[in-house]
Amino acid sequence: MPTGRRGKPPDDSARVPPGSVQVEVRLLADGTRTLPVFSSVARLVDELGPQQAWICLPMQAATEAATRGAVDRVTLDPVIGPGAWH
């Protein structure tokens, strides 16, 4: 079972209903649609800047979002660079 702060189970009010999450899909130079995922907030900030919105999702929810978004690839810790910052 996933745990929240201090090892307690997450509060049910924090659960995200299926289908309610929208993810940002990136288009690569070759036309491939990719869902960038990051192993830590620090990695995300390094690549997309401190103002990038983010959420923490269980892998199952990320997979479902990628499927709904017709993503070709999920990329772990992609190197994107400052030109992609929001």
N, C-alpha and C positions, 0 to 999 in steps of 0.2 A: 504494500500500500504506500502511495506517495505520502511524504510528510511535509508539513509547512514549517513555520518557525518553531524552534525549540522542540522539534521532533513530534509535534502534535499533528494529527491528520488535518488536511486543509479544510477550512470553513466551507460548507456547502454553498454559501452565497458567493464564493469566489470561483465556483465552477462555471465554465463557459458552455452554454448550450450548443449542441452540434449544429453546424451550419451558420453560426453567428460570427465567426472570425473571418476577416478579410486579410489576405497576405499580399505583400508586394512582390510581384514577379518581375524579374529583370530579363531584358532581352539582350542576348549576347550578340557579338558582331556577326556570327554565322546564322543568326535567326533563331537559335535555340532559346526556348523559354526556361529560365532556371529560377528556382526558389532558393535564395541564399539563407542558410541557417548557420548560426554561430554557436560555438561551444562555450562561450562566456560573454558577458556584457562587455568586458574589456576588449575582446576581439571585435565585437560589433562596433564599438566606439572608434577603435583604430581604423576601421575600414569605412564607416559611414558617418562618423562625426558624432559629437555629443548631443546634437538636437534630434537625431533619428529616433522616431518612436519605435518601441519594441514591446513585445510580450513574451512571456515564457510559456511554451506549450509542451504538453506531453508529445512524444514522437507520433503517437497514433493520430492526434489532432492535426499535427503538421502534415502527415501523410494524407489525411482526408482533405485538407485545404489544398494541397498540391494537386490532388486528383480533380477536385472541383475546378481548379484554375487551369486545367489542361497543361500542366507543367511537364516539360520534357525531361528535366533533370533537377535533383536536389543537390546543392553544392554546399559542403561543410567548410566553414571558415574560408570563403572565397577572398581572393585579393582583388579588391574593387578600385581603391584609390580615391583621392579627394574630389575628383571630377564628378563622382556619383553622390556626393553629400547632399542632404536636404537641409 
